[in-house]
Amino acid sequence: MKKSVLILSLVVAAGFLFFGMQKFGATNPIFSVIAERSGISLFEPIIRMLTGVAEIGTAILILIPRTRLLGALAGLGVLSGAIGFHLSPWLGINVPGIGHGLFITAVIMLILTAVLFILLRKQSSLS
């Protein structure tokens, strides 16, 4: 089971790292849509960059064996927020110019992160 937890940890951490890195640089269409539809200009760029920091921080926590469980818990929080925005009228499941693939990816990442969290909890209770 330890090998499967390690592999799953690497996959989930890579996902968080990839999506976290996307939050830096040019404006992000997702956060631009949220800012426009909500009327809250903080979403682009401030909340976008804070989200990127949270995703990269989550990846780092998952990569460190001692903090892996905390990272999985943080990941569940980050992904719950992402899915919440997709289900809100501010963003929606079908993002303009992007489609519904991002929502599906967030749901898959949530499932993988939840499985990781459960395996880590089970592993920590056995030790």
C-alpha atoms as one frame of an Amber mdcrd trajectory, in Angstrom:
protein
   0.000   0.000   0.000   2.905   2.370   0.648   3.949   2.255  -2.999   0.436
   3.075  -4.216   0.221   5.975  -1.732   3.543   7.308  -3.017   2.458   7.061
  -6.665  -0.916   8.664  -5.940   0.849  11.402  -3.944   3.130  12.171  -6.881
   0.207  12.299  -9.334  -1.894  14.566  -7.105   1.074  16.826  -6.269   1.910
  17.130  -9.983  -1.679  18.191 -10.678  -1.615  20.864  -7.976   1.787  22.083
  -9.129   0.665  22.282 -12.756  -2.522  24.196 -11.996  -0.773  26.393  -9.442
   1.846  27.473 -11.980  -0.951  28.450 -14.396  -2.003  31.193 -11.987   1.157
  33.246 -12.533   2.014  35.320 -15.576  -0.640  36.720 -17.888  -4.256  37.214
 -16.858  -6.235  34.040 -16.393  -9.544  33.757 -18.272 -11.227  31.908 -15.409
 -10.500  34.564 -12.818 -11.301  37.280 -15.341 -14.766  35.777 -15.863 -15.331
  35.527 -12.096 -14.166  39.135 -11.583 -16.400  40.391 -14.395 -19.512  38.456
 -13.384 -19.151  39.088  -9.649 -18.070  42.698  -9.916 -15.219  41.939  -7.481
 -11.992  43.061  -9.126  -9.831  41.334  -6.470 -10.295  38.034  -8.299  -7.922
  39.143 -11.057  -4.986  39.143 -10.200  -4.902  39.016  -6.376  -7.126  35.994
  -5.651  -5.750  34.249  -8.757  -2.208  34.498  -7.380  -3.256  33.529  -3.841
  -4.952  30.469  -5.316  -1.727  29.633  -7.159   0.253  29.922  -3.927  -2.275
  27.655  -2.170  -2.042  25.063  -4.962   1.755  25.081  -5.029   1.862  24.965
  -1.217  -0.504  21.996  -1.294   1.771  20.217  -3.791   4.794  20.791  -1.551
   2.949  19.503   1.533   1.898  16.374  -0.361   5.460  15.717  -1.520   6.860
  15.753   2.030   5.957  12.458   3.731   5.617  14.078   7.177   3.076  16.669
   5.910   1.346  14.557   3.260  -1.899  14.138   5.214  -2.094  17.891   5.854
  -1.445  18.488   2.147  -4.257  16.150   1.153  -6.587  17.970   3.547  -5.514
  21.344   2.102  -6.070  19.948  -1.383  -9.618  18.946  -0.491 -10.237  22.526
   0.619  -8.734  24.086  -2.504 -10.661  21.763  -4.810 -13.919  22.243  -2.922
 -13.517  25.972  -3.505 -12.778  25.454  -7.197 -15.794  23.207  -7.676 -17.915
  25.631  -5.673 -17.027  28.424  -8.094 -17.793  26.160 -11.051 -21.229  25.520
  -9.578 -21.830  29.218  -8.940 -23.388  31.667 -11.408 -20.065  33.536 -11.420
 -18.251  30.837 -13.380 -20.351  27.816 -14.285 -19.422  24.325 -15.397 -19.024
  25.335 -19.042 -16.422  28.128 -18.889 -16.561  30.542 -21.847 -13.720  29.821
 -24.254 -12.583  26.768 -22.268 -15.555  24.411 -22.048 -16.370  21.914 -19.316
 -13.017  20.085 -19.248 -11.699  22.171 -16.376 -14.694  21.277 -14.206 -14.249
  17.570 -15.002 -10.542  17.835 -14.163 -11.378  19.482 -10.814 -13.815  16.663
  -9.976 -11.221  14.003 -10.899  -8.584  15.792  -8.810 -11.050  15.961  -5.896
 -11.678  12.213  -6.118  -7.940  11.413  -6.305  -7.180  13.732  -3.402 -10.002
  12.215  -1.323  -8.676   8.705  -2.011  -5.186   9.864  -1.018  -6.547  11.409
   2.185  -8.424   8.206   3.080  -5.380   6.014   2.397  -3.143   8.294   4.453
  -5.623   8.317   7.358  -5.813   4.524   7.224  -2.007   4.303   7.056  -1.536
   6.674  10.009  -4.014   4.739  12.154  -2.082   1.507  11.495   1.251   2.971
  12.619
